[in-house]
């Protein structure tokens, strides 16, 4: 059984981001600076031969208790209840490859595999956007039946996609969607998916942390992510993360890796509350719009304020202003310096509040902007030197990817 690995470009982008740990971009959401992550989807079938070793591990707990009620289902009961609604997804993709010995790029066809789950009796299925990225045809297996699936819409900014199959209600087993806001650190969870093509595999663990941030396929950040130690491997992408009562609280999306592409006990799931909002927008409009303000900034610390003689020790030092922010008169930096081995740009405004609410970090800014929609107006309170000023910004629609917003490299002038 030969399977490829998740596309390496995501790890490359994360490594590049990690080279500058001070700067987080807010062009809608931000670039999240974390350890190397890989998208947890099996790549293209038919690549170089790989040997998969299956090691059997005992399940440490036979019952999964709900943290609030104290009652819960056993892992077996959750599996019996939910696994019929977990989908095996195959996406036929065309990849363009460039050999140093070829003048023109070559096209290579393959099949990417991942997971998904049924959310209603109309045939709607949630999965990750990266599972079906570039797909020319998508096939969904539910139990022993296979269906051609339509991609209703995909949102790279949240890594959520909505598929639809034409199946009878008897063949559809919708999973109950929970409330990811109720999740607590330490709560037991179950993941069901298709790691390495092994269909409907169940693994168990706990909620390891909340409010994590991960990078979306298009370079922006995804907020309020659930971290879990339930084993998630390539092929689990798009599958459900389930609480002790059998309710979906997340979509398994990424894993941290120590250099390979296997599980090390650090996985990340898109919160189901986010996924529900995205799915509703896709159903209504066929696409999703995200607000963006158009700034990159650095969270100001006390030591940074003292070293750079800034007018405040709280807020965000704006590095770059483009689009809506620039149009509203927000000023970015113009003088490059190095502080503690990190590149910064000085001379920009300092953002201290939005709509009267104090801003202490880039996380505050990201949360506020993410709660808005394109066309909304926000008022920024700024310091330019020691002069206080305000700017009213009409939020724009987030571009398709972060790379499109990066400054172009200036030509060398002799």
C-alpha positions in Angstrom: 0.0 0.0 0.0 1.7 3.1 -1.2 0.7 6.5 0.1 2.3 9.9 -0.4 2.7 12.5 2.3 0.9 15.8 3.0 2.0 18.6 0.7 5.3 20.1 2.0 4.5 23.7 1.1 2.6 24.2 4.4 5.6 23.2 6.5 7.8 25.4 4.3 5.5 28.4 4.9 5.5 27.8 8.6 9.2 27.5 8.8 9.5 30.8 6.9 7.0 32.5 9.3 8.9 31.1 12.4 12.0 33.0 11.3 10.4 36.2 12.5 8.7 35.4 15.8 7.9 39.1 16.6 5.7 39.9 13.6 2.2 38.6 13.2 0.2 39.6 10.2 -3.4 40.9 10.5 -4.7 41.0 7.0 -8.0 39.6 8.2 -6.6 36.9 10.6 -2.9 36.7 11.1 0.0 34.5 10.4 0.4 32.2 13.3 3.9 31.4 14.5 4.1 27.9 15.8 6.2 24.8 15.5 6.2 23.0 12.2 2.8 21.6 11.3 1.6 19.4 8.5 -1.9 19.0 7.1 -3.1 15.7 8.3 -4.4 14.4 4.9 -2.8 11.6 3.0 -1.3 13.0 -0.2 -1.2 11.5 -3.6 -1.5 7.8 -4.1 1.1 6.4 -6.4 4.2 8.2 -5.2 7.4 6.6 -3.8 6.9 3.3 -2.0 6.5 3.7 1.8 6.1 1.0 4.4 3.5 1.6 7.0 4.0 -0.2 10.3 0.9 -0.7 12.4 1.5 -0.9 16.1 -1.3 -2.0 18.3 -1.8 0.1 21.5 -4.2 -0.6 24.3 -7.0 1.8 24.9 -6.4 3.4 28.3 -10.0 4.1 29.2 -13.1 2.2 28.4 -15.5 4.9 29.3 -15.6 8.5 28.2 -17.3 10.7 30.8 -18.8 14.0 30.1 -17.2 16.7 32.3 -20.5 18.4 33.2 -23.0 15.7 33.6 -20.6 13.0 34.8 -22.3 10.6 32.4 -20.8 9.4 29.2 -20.6 6.7 26.6 -18.0 4.1 26.2 -15.6 4.3 23.3 -17.4 1.4 21.7 -20.8 3.0 22.1 -19.5 6.2 20.5 -18.0 4.2 17.7 -21.2 2.3 17.1 -23.2 5.5 17.2 -21.0 7.8 15.0 -18.8 5.7 12.7 -21.6 5.0 10.2 -21.7 8.8 9.5 -17.9 9.1 9.0 -17.0 9.4 5.3 -13.9 8.1 3.4 -13.1 10.8 0.9 -11.1 10.4 -2.3 -10.2 13.4 -4.3 -8.8 13.1 -7.8 -6.2 15.9 -8.2 -3.8 17.2 -10.8 -0.5 18.4 -9.5 2.0 20.4 -11.5 5.6 19.4 -11.0 8.7 21.1 -12.3 11.9 19.2 -13.0 15.2 21.1 -13.3 15.8 19.0 -16.5 12.4 20.0 -18.1 11.6 23.3 -19.7 7.9 23.1 -19.0 6.0 22.0 -15.9 4.5 18.5 -16.0 1.0 17.4 -14.8 0.7 14.4 -12.5 -2.6 12.9 -11.6 -3.2 11.2 -8.3 -5.7 10.6 -5.6 -5.7 12.3 -2.2 -7.6 10.7 0.6 -9.1 12.1 3.8 -12.1 12.0 6.1 -15.4 13.8 6.6 -18.7 13.3 8.3 -22.4 13.6 7.5 -24.2 16.6 9.2 -27.8 16.2 8.0 -30.2 13.9 6.2 -29.9 16.0 3.0 -26.4 14.6 2.2 -24.3 17.5 3.4 -20.8 16.5 4.6 -18.2 18.5 6.3 -14.4 18.1 5.7 -11.3 20.1 5.5 -10.7 22.5 2.5 -7.3 21.1 2.0 -8.6 17.5 1.5 -10.4 18.5 -1.7 -8.1 21.3 -2.9 -7.6 21.2 -6.6 -9.9 18.2 -6.9 -11.4 17.4 -10.4 -13.6 14.7 -8.9 -14.6 13.7 -5.4 -15.9 10.3 -4.3 -17.3 9.7 -0.8 -17.6 6.2 0.8 -20.3 5.8 3.4 -20.2 2.2 4.8 -20.0 -0.1 1.8 -21.5 2.4 -0.7 -19.7 4.9 -2.8 -21.1 8.3 -4.1 -19.9 11.0 -6.3 -19.8 14.2 -4.3 -20.3 17.8 -5.3 -18.0 20.4 -3.7 -20.7 23.0 -2.6 -17.9 25.3 -1.4 -14.6 25.5 0.3 -13.0 28.1 2.6 -9.2 28.0 2.8 -9.2 30.7 5.5 -10.9 28.3 7.9 -9.9 25.1 6.2 -13.5 24.0 6.0 -15.3 22.5 3.0 -18.9 21.5 2.4 -19.7 18.5 0.2 -23.0 17.1 -0.9 -24.0 13.6 -2.0 -27.3 12.2 -3.4 -28.1 9.3 -1.0 -31.2 8.0 0.5 -31.9 8.9 4.1 -31.5 5.3 5.1 -27.9 5.5 4.0 -27.1 8.8 5.8 -26.3 8.8 9.5 -25.8 12.4 10.5 -23.6 13.1 13.5 -24.9 15.3 16.3 -23.0 18.6 16.4 -22.0 19.8 19.8 -20.9 23.2 21.2 -17.1 23.6 21.0 -17.3 26.5 23.5 -18.3 24.0 26.2 -15.0 22.0 25.7 -12.7 22.0 28.7 -9.1 21.0 29.0 -8.9 17.4 30.2 -12.2 16.4 28.7 -12.0 13.0 27.0 -12.4 12.9 23.2 -12.6 10.4 20.4 -11.4 10.8 16.8 -12.8 8.7 14.0 -11.2 8.8 10.5 -9.2 7.1 7.9 -5.5 7.3 8.8 -3.2 6.0 6.0 -6.4 4.7 4.3 -7.4 2.5 7.2 -11.1 3.3 7.1 -13.1 4.2 10.2 -10.3 4.0 12.7 -11.0 5.2 16.2 -8.5 6.7 18.6 -9.0 8.3 22.0 -7.4 11.1 24.1 -8.3 14.3 25.9 -8.6 18.0 25.1 -5.0 19.0 25.7 -5.5 22.8 25.3 -7.9 25.4 24.0 -7.5 28.7 22.1 -4.7 27.5 20.0 -4.0 29.2 16.6 -2.9 27.3 13.4 -2.1 28.5 9.9 -4.8 27.9 7.3 -3.9 26.6 3.8 -3.9 30.2 2.4 -1.6 31.6 5.1 -4.0 33.3 7.4 -4.7 32.2 10.9 -7.5 30.0 12.4 -8.5 31.0 15.9 -9.9 29.1 18.9 -8.5 25.8 17.8 -8.8 22.7 20.0 -5.6 20.8 20.7 -5.8 17.0 21.4 -3.5 14.1 22.1 -5.9 11.7 20.4 -3.8 10.0 17.6 -4.3 11.9 14.4 -2.4 10.9 11.3 -2.3 11.6 7.6 -5.8 10.6 6.4 -7.6 11.8 9.5 -8.1 15.3 8.0 -11.7 16.3 7.9 -12.8 13.7 10.4 -14.7 14.4 13.6 -13.3 15.1 17.0 -16.1 13.8 19.3 -16.9 14.4 23.0 -18.0 11.9 25.7 -21.6 12.1 24.6 -20.9 11.4 20.9 -21.2 15.0 19.8 -18.8 16.5 17.3 -16.8 19.4 18.8 -14.2 19.8 16.1 -12.8 18.8 12.6 -9.4 17.2 12.8 -7.1 19.3 10.6 -3.4 19.4 11.5 -0.7 17.7 13.5 2.6 18.8 14.8 5.5 16.6 13.7 9.0 16.1 14.9 10.3 15.8 11.3 8.2 13.0 9.9 4.6 12.8 9.2 3.3 10.6 12.0 1.5 11.3 15.2 3.4 12.6 18.3 0.4 13.4 20.4 -0.2 17.0 19.3 -3.2 17.4 17.0 -5.4 20.3 16.2 -9.1 20.5 15.4 -11.1 23.3 13.9 -13.9 24.1 16.4 -17.3 22.9 15.2 -18.8 26.3 16.1 -16.6 27.9 13.5 -17.3 25.1 11.0 -21.1 25.5 11.4 -20.9 29.3 10.6 -18.7 28.6 7.6 -21.1 25.9 6.3 -24.1 28.1 6.8 -22.4 30.9 4.7 -21.4 28.4 2.0 -25.0 27.1 1.8 -26.4 30.6 1.6 -23.8 32.3 -0.7 -21.7 29.5 -2.2 -18.6 31.2 -0.7 -17.3 32.8 2.5 -16.2 36.3 3.0 -13.8 37.3 5.8 -13.1 40.9 7.0 -9.6 42.2 6.9 -8.1 45.5 8.1 -4.8 45.5 6.2 -2.1 45.8 8.8 0.8 43.9 10.1 1.9 44.6 13.6 4.0 43.7 16.6 2.7 43.3 20.2 4.5 45.9 22.3 6.3 44.7 25.5 7.8 46.7 28.3 11.3 45.9 27.2 10.6 46.7 23.6 9.0 50.0 24.6 12.1 50.9 26.7 14.6 49.8 24.0 12.8 51.7 21.2 11.6 54.7 23.3 8.0 54.1 22.3 5.2 56.4 23.7 3.5 53.4 25.5 4.3 49.9 26.8 1.0 48.5 25.6 -0.6 48.1 22.2 0.5 47.1 18.7 3.3 48.7 16.7 2.1 48.8 13.1 4.7 47.5 10.7 2.8 47.8 7.4 -0.5 49.3 6.4 -2.2 48.4 3.1 -5.7 48.3 1.6 -8.4 49.5 4.0 -6.0 50.7 6.7 -3.8 52.7 4.4 -6.9 54.2 2.7 -8.0 55.4 6.2 -4.7 57.1 6.8 -3.0 54.5 9.1 0.8 54.8 8.8 3.2 51.9 8.6 6.8 51.8 9.5 9.7 53.1 7.3 12.9 52.4 9.2 14.2 48.8 9.4 16.0 47.8 12.6 17.1 44.6 14.3 16.1 44.0 17.9 17.2 40.8 19.7 18.0 39.2 16.3 14.6 40.0 14.9 13.8 42.5 12.2 11.3 45.3 13.0 10.2 48.4 11.1 9.9 51.6 13.1 8.1 54.8 12.4 4.6 53.4 12.2 1.5 54.3 14.3 0.9 52.5 17.6 -2.6 51.0 17.8 -4.0 51.3 21.4 -7.7 50.6 21.0 -10.5 49.6 18.6 -14.0 50.9 19.0 -13.1 52.1 22.5 -11.8 48.7 23.6 -8.2 48.6 24.7 -5.8 46.6 22.5 -3.0 44.8 24.4 -1.8 42.4 21.7 -2.2 41.3 18.1 -4.4 38.5 19.4 -6.9 41.2 20.5 -6.9 42.8 17.1 -7.3 39.5 15.3 -10.3 38.6 17.5 -12.0 41.9 16.9 -11.6 41.9 13.2 -12.6 38.2 12.9 -15.9 39.1 14.6 -16.7 41.6 11.9 -17.7 41.3 8.3 -16.6 43.1 5.1 -18.1 46.6 4.9 -18.2 47.0 8.7 -16.5 50.1 10.1 -14.1 50.1 13.0 -12.5 53.1 14.8 -8.8 52.7 15.5 -7.2 54.8 18.3 -3.6 55.5 17.4 -0.5 57.2 18.7 1.8 58.9 16.1 4.7 59.8 18.2 3.0 61.3 21.2 0.1 62.7 19.2 -3.3 60.9 19.7 -5.5 60.4 16.6 -8.2 58.2 15.3 -8.9 56.5 12.0 -12.2 55.0 10.8 -11.5 51.9 8.7 -14.1 50.3 6.4 -13.1 46.6 6.5 -12.4 44.9 3.2 -12.9 41.4 1.9 -9.9 39.2 2.7 -7.9 38.3 -0.4 -7.6 34.7 -1.5 -4.2 34.1 0.1 -1.7 35.9 2.3 1.1 35.6 -0.3 -0.9 38.0 -2.6 -0.5 40.7 0.1 3.2 40.3 0.7 5.3 43.3 -0.5 7.0 42.8 -3.8 10.7 42.6 -3.8 12.3 45.8 -5.0 14.6 45.6 -8.0 18.3 46.3 -7.4 19.3 49.6 -8.9 23.0 49.9 -9.9 
